[in-house]
Amino acid sequence: LMLAWFGRELEQHFGRRIFLWLYAGIYLTPSLVFTLVGLAWPTRLIGEPGALALFVAFATQFPGMPFFFSLLAKWAALILVGIVALMAVAARSWTELILLGTTCGYAHGFIRYQQGELSLPSYRLWKRAPAIRLLPDEPSVRAARRSGTPRPASSMTELDALLDKIGRSGIGSLTDAERARLEAARRDLMRRGDRPD
């Protein structure tokens, strides 16, 4: 009944794809949590966990909607979650308490994320190496290195900045003026490499 009432409203508001992410998460998140808990404390769970979580998601999205006897949806959700939590504590059913916290917490967090009030942390596990093409070590280039010809610091700093930009965003990110400066620096480096010792 809750799926038919509140699930339909959420699907119409968010669209089918986002609603399916919400619904799948409500059912998959407890499985992952109980798998981790089961490594230390074997548990068994029978039942349907997602009906109250869908109502919590509905109350998170539409907190001011009047519900039971003009009671707002957010207060109705808090009261229902509190009653179910107290029943689980009284029965010492810790699996039910974990299930309640997992499903309702996921539903609330998912809706807050969709509203833009919650953001996921971003981690960069690895850095992408810049795509740099190495020139062959030609005799003229080796000679220029041995000669120790000083290069102007400002032009080299500018060239380094351009190469960093290419490494981050690709060569297509350069403006026409930056391409012209890069080409001029390339010609200058090639001229220096062709000088005799």
Backbone torsions as a table, in degrees:
resi	resn	phi	psi	omega
1	LEU	NA	-42.7	178.6
2	MET	-65.9	-37.1	177.2
3	LEU	-62.7	-41.9	-178.8
4	ALA	-69.2	-40.1	-177.2
5	TRP	-77.5	-59.5	-170.4
6	PHE	-86.9	-33.0	177.1
7	GLY	-62.6	-39.5	179.2
8	ARG	-64.5	-40.9	178.8
9	GLU	-64.2	-42.3	179.0
10	LEU	-66.3	-39.2	179.4
11	GLU	-65.3	-39.6	178.5
12	GLN	-67.8	-33.8	-178.2
13	HIS	-75.8	-46.1	-173.7
14	PHE	-95.9	-21.9	-172.8
15	GLY	98.5	159.8	-172.9
16	ARG	-66.1	-39.1	-174.8
17	ARG	-65.1	-48.1	-179.6
18	ILE	-67.5	-37.5	177.4
19	PHE	-63.1	-38.5	178.9
20	LEU	-67.5	-34.2	174.0
21	TRP	-63.1	-42.8	177.3
22	LEU	-61.7	-49.0	-175.8
23	TYR	-65.8	-42.5	178.8
24	ALA	-65.4	-39.6	179.3
25	GLY	-65.2	-36.1	178.6
26	ILE	-61.7	-33.9	-178.1
27	TYR	-92.3	-27.5	-177.5
28	LEU	-88.8	-32.6	-178.6
29	THR	-60.3	-45.4	177.0
30	PRO	-61.6	-34.3	178.7
31	SER	-62.6	-42.8	178.2
32	LEU	-65.5	-43.0	-179.5
33	VAL	-63.9	-44.2	-179.1
34	PHE	-70.7	-26.8	174.1
35	THR	-65.9	-42.8	177.8
36	LEU	-68.3	-42.3	178.4
37	VAL	-64.7	-36.9	-177.5
38	GLY	-65.7	-18.0	176.3
39	LEU	-64.6	-33.9	180.0
40	ALA	-104.1	-30.5	-175.1
41	TRP	-139.2	98.7	-177.6
42	PRO	-58.4	132.3	-177.8
43	THR	-128.9	161.4	175.3
44	ARG	-136.0	134.2	-176.5
45	LEU	-133.7	127.6	176.2
46	ILE	-127.8	133.3	177.1
47	GLY	140.6	-178.5	-176.1
48	GLU	-113.4	110.2	-169.4
49	PRO	-88.8	-11.2	-162.4
50	GLY	-98.1	-6.7	-172.7
51	ALA	-66.5	-49.4	-179.4
52	LEU	-66.0	-34.3	179.0
53	ALA	-64.6	-35.5	176.0
54	LEU	-64.7	-37.7	176.7
55	PHE	-66.7	-38.4	176.8
56	VAL	-62.8	-41.1	177.1
57	ALA	-62.4	-42.5	178.2
58	PHE	-62.1	-44.8	-178.9
59	ALA	-68.8	-28.6	176.3
60	THR	-71.0	-38.8	-179.5
61	GLN	-76.3	-38.4	-177.4
62	PHE	-123.9	68.2	-173.8
63	PRO	-67.6	-26.8	-176.4
64	GLY	-93.2	8.3	-178.7
65	MET	-75.4	128.7	178.6
66	PRO	-66.6	141.7	-175.0
67	PHE	-131.6	-115.0	-178.1
68	PHE	-65.7	114.1	176.2
69	PHE	49.1	49.5	-179.2
70	SER	62.0	19.6	171.6
71	LEU	-78.0	132.6	-177.3
72	LEU	-67.9	153.3	-175.9
73	ALA	-62.0	-36.4	-178.0
74	LYS	-65.5	-37.4	179.2
75	TRP	-74.1	-35.7	177.2
76	ALA	-62.6	-40.7	179.1
77	ALA	-65.8	-43.0	178.6
78	LEU	-62.7	-41.4	179.8
79	ILE	-65.5	-45.5	-179.8
80	LEU	-63.9	-43.4	178.4
81	VAL	-64.0	-40.1	177.9
82	GLY	-63.2	-42.5	179.6
83	ILE	-63.9	-46.3	-179.6
84	VAL	-64.5	-38.5	178.7
85	ALA	-65.7	-42.2	177.9
86	LEU	-65.0	-38.0	177.0
87	MET	-63.8	-39.8	179.5
88	ALA	-68.0	-39.3	178.8
89	VAL	-67.1	-42.1	-179.8
90	ALA	-63.6	-36.6	178.9
91	ALA	-85.0	-1.9	-175.8
92	ARG	53.5	39.7	178.2
93	SER	-98.2	87.7	-175.1
94	TRP	-70.9	-28.0	177.2
95	THR	-65.6	-39.9	177.5
96	GLU	-64.7	-37.4	179.4
97	LEU	-66.9	-42.4	176.8
98	ILE	-63.9	-41.6	179.2
99	LEU	-62.3	-43.6	179.5
100	LEU	-62.5	-47.5	179.9
101	GLY	-64.1	-38.1	-178.2
102	THR	-68.8	-50.4	-175.8
103	THR	-69.7	-45.9	-178.8
104	CYS	-69.9	-36.2	176.9
105	GLY	-64.6	-42.4	178.0
106	TYR	-63.3	-45.2	-178.0
107	ALA	-61.6	-45.1	179.9
108	HIS	-64.5	-46.2	-179.8
109	GLY	-63.9	-38.3	-179.9
110	PHE	-63.7	-44.6	-179.5
111	ILE	-67.1	-40.4	177.3
112	ARG	-62.4	-36.9	177.2
113	TYR	-65.7	-41.5	179.0
114	GLN	-66.7	-29.9	178.2
115	GLN	-79.2	-9.4	-179.8
116	GLY	85.2	10.5	-179.3
117	GLU	-94.4	-3.8	179.8
118	LEU	-137.2	134.4	179.4
119	SER	-125.3	148.2	179.3
120	LEU	-85.7	143.1	176.6
121	PRO	-68.2	143.4	179.3
122	SER	-108.6	128.8	179.5
123	TYR	-120.1	135.4	173.7
124	ARG	-104.2	103.5	-177.1
125	LEU	-75.2	-28.5	178.0
126	TRP	-146.5	154.5	176.8
127	LYS	-100.3	136.1	177.2
128	ARG	-77.0	128.1	-179.8
129	ALA	-70.4	138.1	179.0
130	PRO	-66.2	144.7	179.6
131	ALA	-80.8	97.6	-178.5
132	ILE	-116.1	132.2	178.3
133	ARG	-98.7	120.3	180.0
134	LEU	-84.7	135.5	176.8
135	LEU	-79.9	149.4	177.5
136	PRO	-64.7	148.6	-178.3
137	ASP	-80.4	81.9	-177.6
138	GLU	-79.9	159.7	-179.6
139	PRO	-59.1	-36.3	-178.6
140	SER	-67.3	-34.9	179.2
141	VAL	-70.6	-40.9	177.7
142	ARG	-62.4	-39.3	-179.8
143	ALA	-65.5	-39.9	179.6
144	ALA	-65.4	-35.8	177.8
145	ARG	-66.3	-42.4	-178.2
146	ARG	-68.2	-33.6	-176.2
147	SER	-69.4	-20.7	178.4
148	GLY	65.9	34.5	179.5
149	THR	-64.2	123.1	-178.4
150	PRO	-69.5	143.1	177.2
151	ARG	-108.2	143.2	178.4
152	PRO	-62.3	133.2	-174.6
153	ALA	-66.7	-37.6	-175.8
154	SER	-66.8	-41.9	-179.1
155	SER	-69.3	-35.1	178.7
156	MET	-69.7	-36.4	177.0
157	THR	-64.5	-41.7	178.4
158	GLU	-65.1	-41.4	178.8
159	LEU	-65.0	-41.3	177.5
160	ASP	-61.0	-40.8	179.4
161	ALA	-63.7	-40.7	178.8
162	LEU	-65.7	-42.0	179.4
163	LEU	-66.8	-35.2	175.2
164	ASP	-63.8	-40.9	179.1
165	LYS	-64.3	-40.1	177.6
166	ILE	-64.3	-41.2	179.5
167	GLY	-64.1	-35.3	-179.3
168	ARG	-78.9	-47.0	-169.0
169	SER	-118.5	-4.1	-178.7
170	GLY	92.4	162.5	-175.6
171	ILE	-70.2	-21.0	178.9
172	GLY	-69.7	-13.2	-178.6
173	SER	-83.4	-7.6	-178.5
174	LEU	-76.5	142.5	173.5
175	THR	-80.3	171.9	179.9
176	ASP	-63.0	-39.2	179.8
177	ALA	-65.7	-39.7	179.1
178	GLU	-67.9	-36.6	176.4
179	ARG	-63.5	-40.0	179.3
180	ALA	-65.5	-41.3	177.6
181	ARG	-64.6	-39.1	178.4
182	LEU	-65.2	-41.2	178.6
183	GLU	-65.6	-40.3	178.2
184	ALA	-64.4	-39.9	178.5
185	ALA	-66.5	-37.6	178.5
186	ARG	-64.1	-44.1	179.0
187	ARG	-63.5	-39.5	179.7
188	ASP	-64.0	-42.8	178.9
189	LEU	-65.7	-38.0	179.0
190	MET	-67.4	-37.5	178.0
191	ARG	-64.1	-43.0	179.7
192	ARG	-64.9	-34.3	179.6
193	GLY	-70.9	-24.2	-178.7
194	ASP	-87.3	-6.7	-178.3
195	ARG	-70.0	142.1	174.8
196	PRO	-73.5	157.5	180.0
197	ASP	-64.8	NA	NA
